[in-house]
Amino acid sequence: MKSVVIQRFGGPEVLEVCDQPIPHPGPGDVLIKVQATSLNYADVKARMGQYHNAGQPPFTPGLDVMGIVTARGEAVTTIEIGQRVVAFPLHGAHSQYALADAALTYALPDSVDAHAAAAFPTVAVTSYELLHSVARLQSGETVLIHAAAGGIGTTALQLAQLAGAGRVIATVGSEEKRAIAKQFGADEVINYRTESFADCVLDMTNGHGVDVILDSVAGEILAQGLRCLARFGRLVVFGNASGQPGMVSSYDLHGSCRSVLGYSMGTTRRYRPDALRPSVDAALRLLADGKLRMHIGATFALSDTADAHRLLESRTSVGKILLIP
Ligand SMILES: NC(=O)c1ccc[n+]([C@@H]2O[C@H](COP(=O)([O-])OP(=O)(O)OC[C@H]3O[C@@H](n4cnc5c(N)ncnc54)[C@H](OP(=O)(O)O)[C@@H]3O)[C@@H](O)[C@H]2O)c1
């Protein structure tokens, strides 16, 4: 089978497409023939040696898979051979075949097409977990979502509206992305590279601030977020696209009853795989019912994975980037 391999940490040039043996499923695993997979920012971080859940090179990246089960371990009873599934694979998804734990493999409703399914797992389930399990968004609350035209952003905007948010404010890094954020559910959009989003949010909310912030950028963006987080507000930090840690003082929290929370899908799937199922089921139902739309901004052949990484890093991509083996 052909697989993308990160031979050493570095730029997109370290990605190679190699021939590897098709793996055999362990007792609790399924083997999936990949029909489509997608690129996440974590794959870029993994390639650079900056993703906490990735291994040491050489390894195959990839967190999402859609395909057909072709073999299963002797202990698997929940998934059939020939079944159409989405999964969070054990090893890299950027390959023609991938192994997944049956506990992290989910039957795919017939109504969901292959490409939407491949775009779905990481971003939709993470967004669902962030809003419901971590931030505990209440109906009517105001939400601020950074990097809102990206993979997480376009799903989190929709899921926030579906959860009954009172107002959803988006930040984007370019003027071109404003329309995408609006299209996927933003009530207001701020270009946070040209204006102070904290000042804009305070203006928009009459000084009150927002109840929930989804922050995947960290660094200075996190510090600015605390300026516009309302009393009793929750700021969830779940990435550091800026490459910088965000600094929090305890003075920012206790007097105002505000919380800063962390979340990692990679850690959750590794240590609490069963905990994900309610969010997967709920998000998959929304996708199957047509209430959640996956925005696919670009599609690449597996052999062009390096170009897909360049696009995601360029900060010009919108929605999800698919890879087709
Ligand atoms: N914790 C978890 O479980 C989890 C799961 C999935 C994703 N994430 C995180 O969520 C974020 C979004 O992931 P994604 O796969 O959907 O990617 P994405 O949003 O499609 O692409 C990343 C976006 O980050 C924004 N960004 C802000 N500062 C940046 C910088 N200094 N360099 C590059 N990009 C920057 C850019 O949008 P703008 O130009 O509009 O700012 C860029 O388009 C990533 O930080 C990722 O690590 C975390």
The ligand as an SDF file (V2000), in Angstrom:
LIG
                    3D

 48 52  0  0  0  0  0  0  0  0999 V2000
   -7.1990   20.1180   20.7550 N   0  0  0  0  0  0  0  0  0  0  0  0
   -7.7650   19.4180   19.8040 C   0  0  0  0  0  0  0  0  0  0  0  0
   -8.2750   18.3300   20.0540 O   0  0  0  0  0  0  0  0  0  0  0  0
   -7.7830   19.9490   18.4090 C   0  0  0  0  0  0  0  0  0  0  0  0
   -8.4370   19.2250   17.4030 C   0  0  0  0  0  0  0  0  0  0  0  0
   -8.4760   19.7800   16.1170 C   0  0  0  0  0  0  0  0  0  0  0  0
   -7.8560   20.9910   15.8580 C   0  0  0  0  0  0  0  0  0  0  0  0
   -7.2170   21.6380   16.8720 N   0  0  0  0  0  0  0  0  0  0  0  0
   -6.5790   22.9380   16.6330 C   0  0  0  0  0  0  0  0  0  0  0  0
   -7.5520   23.7780   16.0540 O   0  0  0  0  0  0  0  0  0  0  0  0
   -6.9440   24.6570   15.1220 C   0  0  0  0  0  0  0  0  0  0  0  0
   -7.6630   24.5440   13.8090 C   0  0  0  0  0  0  0  0  0  0  0  0
   -7.3590   23.2780   13.2250 O   0  0  0  0  0  0  0  0  0  0  0  0
   -7.7950   22.9550   11.7350 P   0  0  0  0  0  0  0  0  0  0  0  0
   -7.1990   21.6420   11.3950 O   0  0  0  0  0  0  0  0  0  0  0  0
   -9.2480   23.1540   11.5890 O   0  0  0  0  0  0  0  0  0  0  0  0
   -6.9960   24.0700   10.9090 O   0  0  0  0  0  0  0  0  0  0  0  0
   -7.5710   25.3590   10.1450 P   0  0  0  0  0  0  0  0  0  0  0  0
   -8.3470   26.1910   11.0810 O   0  0  0  0  0  0  0  0  0  0  0  0
   -8.2350   24.9140    8.8940 O   0  0  0  0  0  0  0  0  0  0  0  0
   -6.2040   26.0790    9.7570 O   0  0  0  0  0  0  0  0  0  0  0  0
   -5.4550   26.7200   10.7300 C   0  0  0  0  0  0  0  0  0  0  0  0
   -5.8430   28.2090   10.8300 C   0  0  0  0  0  0  0  0  0  0  0  0
   -5.2660   28.7400   11.9970 O   0  0  0  0  0  0  0  0  0  0  0  0
   -5.2340   30.1450   11.8660 C   0  0  0  0  0  0  0  0  0  0  0  0
   -4.0090   30.7000   12.4180 N   0  0  0  0  0  0  0  0  0  0  0  0
   -3.9640   31.6330   13.3870 C   0  0  0  0  0  0  0  0  0  0  0  0
   -2.7090   31.9600   13.6680 N   0  0  0  0  0  0  0  0  0  0  0  0
   -1.9340   31.2370   12.8440 C   0  0  0  0  0  0  0  0  0  0  0  0
   -0.5410   31.1660   12.6390 C   0  0  0  0  0  0  0  0  0  0  0  0
    0.3240   31.9110   13.3600 N   0  0  0  0  0  0  0  0  0  0  0  0
   -0.0680   30.3250   11.6960 N   0  0  0  0  0  0  0  0  0  0  0  0
   -0.9130   29.5670   10.9870 C   0  0  0  0  0  0  0  0  0  0  0  0
   -2.2510   29.5770   11.1280 N   0  0  0  0  0  0  0  0  0  0  0  0
   -2.7560   30.4250   12.0500 C   0  0  0  0  0  0  0  0  0  0  0  0
   -5.3570   30.4400   10.3620 C   0  0  0  0  0  0  0  0  0  0  0  0
   -6.6410   31.0310   10.1570 O   0  0  0  0  0  0  0  0  0  0  0  0
   -6.7600   32.6400   10.1900 P   0  0  0  0  0  0  0  0  0  0  0  0
   -5.7830   33.1460    9.1800 O   0  0  0  0  0  0  0  0  0  0  0  0
   -8.1670   32.9010    9.8150 O   0  0  0  0  0  0  0  0  0  0  0  0
   -6.3870   33.0450   11.5690 O   0  0  0  0  0  0  0  0  0  0  0  0
   -5.3060   29.0810    9.7190 C   0  0  0  0  0  0  0  0  0  0  0  0
   -6.0530   29.0240    8.5200 O   0  0  0  0  0  0  0  0  0  0  0  0
   -5.4690   24.2820   15.0700 C   0  0  0  0  0  0  0  0  0  0  0  0
   -4.7550   25.1500   15.9270 O   0  0  0  0  0  0  0  0  0  0  0  0
   -5.4480   22.8830   15.6050 C   0  0  0  0  0  0  0  0  0  0  0  0
   -4.2270   22.5190   16.1930 O   0  0  0  0  0  0  0  0  0  0  0  0
   -7.1650   21.1330   18.1170 C   0  0  0  0  0  0  0  0  0  0  0  0
  1  2  1  0
  2  3  2  0
  2  4  1  0
  4  5  1  0
  4 48  2  0
  5  6  2  0
  6  7  1  0
  7  8  2  0
  8  9  1  0
  8 48  1  0
  9 10  1  0
  9 46  1  0
 10 11  1  0
 11 12  1  0
 11 44  1  0
 12 13  1  0
 13 14  1  0
 14 15  2  0
 14 16  1  0
 14 17  1  0
 17 18  1  0
 18 19  2  0
 18 20  1  0
 18 21  1  0
 21 22  1  0
 22 23  1  0
 23 24  1  0
 23 42  1  0
 24 25  1  0
 25 26  1  0
 25 36  1  0
 26 27  1  0
 26 35  1  0
 27 28  2  0
 28 29  1  0
 29 30  1  0
 29 35  2  0
 30 31  1  0
 30 32  2  0
 32 33  1  0
 33 34  2  0
 34 35  1  0
 36 37  1  0
 36 42  1  0
 37 38  1  0
 38 39  2  0
 38 40  1  0
 38 41  1  0
 42 43  1  0
 44 45  1  0
 44 46  1  0
 46 47  1  0
M  CHG  2   8   1  16  -1
M  END
$$$$
